[in-house]
Amino acid sequence: MANRRPVSNLLALAVLTAVVQRPMHPYEMASVLRARGKDQDMPIKWGSLYTVVRNLDKHGFLEAVESGRQGGRPERTVYRITEAGRQEADDWTRELLSTPEREPSAFEAGLSVMGGLGPDEVVPLLRRRLELLEERIAADRQALEEERGQVLRLFLVESEYALAMLEAQAAWVRELLAELTEGTFPDLEGWRAYHGPH
């Protein structure tokens, strides 16, 4: 019986939720996860799939039910989820849904060092970001609309959330750009002077 959480790896959770359907070998798990677009929802390192499966087995969240070979293919072990694995997946999902986590982004990192560039250089960079965001929002919105009616909303909520986050980011970038271009950003001239001729 497992008595501790596996390494906090979202691929492990994705594997557990895939194997709830039926026993699978790791190659099939990867196919199912790719078909579900899980690599769009979470950072997945496909090269570590077999290691993750072995760790889930070691901790009692998966168990091998059969092993076999077809033709010249390598031996494939089929795993099923254990009751401890079901409980772990449920507990982990509850935790992810209920507890906000600090999830810094590359954009936040860029904003944190933005002062190293002058405002006149930052403005076109932010305009480019906004342009790319708007293109992505339009494409994601269209893809979401095409899926509505064909896919249960339950399976679209992560796409809805991702779209809402992109829209919020675009709105925030628009506001920052307005402050920079209209001159209402605090101490804009001091920032500009710092990057002026020395």
N, C-alpha and C positions, 0 to 999 in steps of 0.2 A: 504494500500500500504506500502510495506517495505521501510524504509529509512535508514537502517543501515545494515552493514555486520554481519552475524551471527558469533558466536565464530569460530575462525580459526581452524576448525576441518575438516580434509580431508574426513572423513566419510560423512560429510554433502554434500560435493561436489560429492562424489561417489553416494550418494542417489539421488541427483538432476539429475545426468546424467543417472541414471538407470530409473527414473520415466519419463524421457523425452519420452521413448518408448511408455508407456501406464500407466494408473493408476494401482497402486499396493498397497497391504497391507504390513506392515513392514516385515513380515516373508518372503514374496515373494521377497522383495527388497534384503534381506540378501541372499536368494538362488541365485538370479541373480548375485549379486556382487561376491559371492563365485565361481559361475560357470565361471565368467569372470576373476577370479584370482586376483581380486582387493586387496585382503589381501597380495599378493606378491608385489604389486606396492606401497602400502602406509600403514602406521601403522593404523590398524583398531581395535578398541575395540568393539567387537560385543555386549558386555553387555550394551553399551551406545546407541545402535541403536534406541530404542524406545524414549529415551530422545532427541536424535538428530532430529528424525522425528517430535516430539512435538514442538521443538524449531523452526524448519523450518516452521511448520504450524503457530506458534505464530507470526513469523516475516513476514508471508505472502508469503513465497516461495513455500509452498505446501498448498493444501486445501483438506479437507475431502470431498469425493463425495458420499460415502455410508458406511453404517456400518451394519454388519450382523453376524449371528451365524450359523454354520453348525454342526448339531448333538450336541455332548457334548463339542465341542471345544469352547474356549473363543471367545468372540466377536472380530471380525476383522474389523478395519476401513481401507477403501481403500482411498488412497490419489492420487491426480494428481498434476502436477507441474503447477504453475501459470505463467503468463507472467513475473512477477517480479522474479520468480525462474529461468526462462530461462535466463533472463538478468543477474542474479547473477551468474549462472553457467558459462555463456559465459565470463563475466568480470573476474571471478576468474580464469578460464582457461587461459585467455589472460595474467593475472598477473603471473601465474605460469610459463608460457612458456617464457615470455619476461624478467622477473626480476630475476637475480641470487640471491639466498639466501645463507647465511652462514649456512651450514648443518653439524655441527661437528659430527664425528662418534666416536664410542667406540675405534676404532683403533687409531684415533688422540689423544684421551685421554690417551691411553696406551703409545703412542710415547712421549707425553708431560712429562711423569714421568719415561721414560725408563732409565734415568740416575741413578735411584735408584737401578738398577740391574747392575752387571758388564757386560762388553761386551762379556765375555766368556759364560755368561748365556743367553744373548740376542740373540746371533747367532743361537743356536739350536731352540729357540722359533720362530725366524723369518723364519728359514728353515721349521719348522712345518707349519707356516702360509702359506708359499709359496706352500708347498705340498698340503694343503687343498684348496688353491685358484686354483691351477692348476687342481685339481680334479673337482672342481665346474665349472670352465671355460669349461672343456671338456664336462661335463654333460649338461651345459646350451647351449653350441654350438650345441651339438647333438640334443637337444630338439628344438632349434630354426630351425635347418635344417629340422627336421621332420615336423615342422609347415609350412614352406615355401611351397607355392603352394596350401596348404589347407586353409590357413587363409590369408586374405588381409594384405598386409604389414602395412597398417594403424594401425592394431591391434597388430603388432609385434614391433613397434618402441620402446616401453618402455623396452621390453626384449633385443632389440639390444643395447639400451643405458646402461642397467644394465650390459650386457656382456662387453661392451667397458670399463666401469668403473672398473670391475674386472680385465680386461686385463691390464689397466693402473696401477692399484694397484700392480699387480703381477710384472710388469716391474720395478716399483719403488722399491719394496722390493728386487728384484734381484740386483739392483744397490747398495742399501744400504748394502746388504749382501756382495757384492763384495768389497766394501770399508772396511768393518769390517774384512773380512778374508784376504784381500791383504795388510792390514795395511795402507791404504791411507785415512782412516777417520781421520779428524783433531783431534789432541791431544788424540789419542786412548790410548797411553801409560799412559797419565795422568789420564784418565778415569779408566783404568785397575788398576793403582797404588792406586787410591782412594778406590777401593774395595779389595785391597790386604790385607795381614795380618797387623794388627795394634798392 
